[in-house]
Amino acid sequence: MTYVESIEPRLTPYRPVAPLDVAAVFVEWCRDLEQELAARLRLMTPEDLTWQPHPHSNSPGVTVWHVARWLDVLATRSFTGRAAQDDLWHTEGWRDMTGYEPDGIGYLGLGTLTGYTPQEMWAVPALPADALGTYLSQSTARLIEQIELLDGRLRQAPGHKLSPYQTIAATLQGSFGHVGEIDTLVALRARLGSS
């Protein structure tokens, strides 16, 4: 049995919140996402984290990294004009600790796993659950800070670009989809009796 059987409708309790504006909704979505992923990280075995149903498929651990990395890039660069070196991956020592430099890879060279080839995906470091949880928490906190700074300007689209609202909403919605992907991978591993 895995944690997946105990989800109805979620792993963590609902928080007693009722956000009244878009920024507050986004902050609560960030907190929900972090809490749900952190709960999964606590329940997954190291084997669950690294399991792939196919060599070209993401593992749950890589998928958590992907979510955390997108939140990091979104919060650090998307609305600030800051450089890649300002990402948490760099400033919090993750690159130095792992030896992995994601910049210049994949979609727009953002190094978020989006647009990676299988070979590029294989290079993403297999971090343990506690490290993934820490990077996720750091990225979530930074995105919440950025959302609070953008409050009142979330719908302003500079030129032909997407508004902060559109960018943040799409990223968070996609990230919640990845929570389901992780659950599917953990359940599939258990059903196949994989090691």
N, C-alpha and C positions, 0 to 999 in steps of 0.2 A: 504494500500500500504506500502511496506517496501523498504528499500534501494536497495534490490536486483533488482527491476525493473529498477533502474537507472544505473546499471552496463553495460557498453558497451564501451570498453572491460574491463575497470577497474574503481575503484572509485577515484583514485588519478591521476593527470596528469603525463604524461611521463616526466622524467627528461632529459635534454639535455646532455646525456653522451654517450661516445663511448669507453668503456674500451678496453685496448690494450693487457692485459695479464690476466692469470687465476686469480691471486689474485684480480685484479681490478674488474673482472666479479663477483667474489664471494662477494666482498664488495658491489657492486651495487645490487646483489640479496638480500643481507641482508637488505639494505636500502629499496628496493621495498617491501620486506616481512613486515618489520616494518611499513612502511607507509600504506600499504593496510590493515593490521590488525588494526592499530590505527584508520583508517577511519571507519572501521566497529564498533570498540568499541565506537566511538563517536555517532554512529547512532543506536546502539542496545539499547533497553529498558532493565531495570533490569530483566524483565520477559523473554525477549529474551535470555539473558545471562545464565539463569538457566534452561531453558526449555529442557526437554528430551522427545523424542517421545516414549521411552520405559525406564523403570527403569534401564535397563542394558546398555543404550546408554549414550555416553558423551553429555554433554550440550555444547553450544558454549563457555561458560566461561571456562569450564574444558579443552576444546580443545585449547583455547588460552594459558592457563597455561601450557599445554603439550608442545606446540611449544616453549614458553619462557624457560621452564625447560630444554628441549633438547639443546637449544642454550647455556644456562648457563653451563650445564654439559660438552658439547662439548668444549666450550671455556676454561673452568677452568681446566678440568681434562684430556681430551683426548690426548693432546700433551705436557703437562707440568709435569705430574706425581704428581700434587698436590692432596691433600686429599679432601674428600667430604666436610669437614668443611670450605674449601676455596671457595666453590660455593657461588654465590651471594645470593642464598636462605638463607644461613647462615650469610655471612658477612654483608649483607645489612639489616638484622633484620627481614626478612620475616618469618623465622621459629619462632622467638620469638613473633612476632606480631600475627601470626595465631595459634601457638601451634602445627603446623603440621610438622612432621619430615618424609620426603620421603625416606631418605636413607635406603637401605636394602630391598626395595620393588620392585617387578617387574623384568623386564629384567636386568640381571647381577647385580641386587640390586641397580640400578642407580636412582630409584625413579623418572622416567620420564613419567609415566602413561603407557608406553609400557609394556605389559605383566601383567598388573594389573587385578585382579579379579574385578567383579562388586563391591564387598564390599570394596575393596581397593580404587576403583575409587570414591565411595561415600564419602570417608574420605578426599579427596582433598578439601581444603577450597573454598567456593564460594566467590571469591574476586569481589569487584565492578570494573566497567570498568576502572576507573582511576588508581586503584592499579595494575590491569592486564597490563595496558599500561605502567606504570612505570617499572614493572618487565621486560616486553618485551623490553623496551628501554635499560635498564641496560644490559640485556643479549645480545642484538644485538650489543651494543657498545663494550662489552667485546669480542665477537666473531670477530668483525672487527679488534680489536687490535691484536688478535691472528693470524688472517689471514695475517695481515701486517708483523707480526714477522716471519711467515712461508714462506713468499714470497721467491721463489727460491728453496724451499724444499717441495713444495706441492705434488710433484710426487714421493718422496722418501718413499718407503714402508719399515718400519723396520722389517726385518725377514719375517715372513709369514703373518704379519698383513696388513690391508688395508692402503693405503697411505692417508695422510691428504686430498688430492684431493678427493679420493673416499668417505671418511667419510663425509667431508663437503658437497660435491655435493649431496650425498644421503639424508642427513639431510635437506638441504634446499629444495630439490625437494619434499620430503615428507611433509615439512611444507607448501609449496604452495598448495599441495593437500588438506591440512586441511583448507585452506582458502575457497576452494570450498565446503568442508563439512559444514563449518559454514554458508555459504550462503544458502545451501540446508536446514539446520535446521531452519534458520530464515524464509525462504520462506514457508517451510512446516508448521511451527507454524501458520503463517498468514493464509494459505489456510485452515487449519483445524479449524481456529477460536479459537485456544487454549488460555487459560489464564495462 
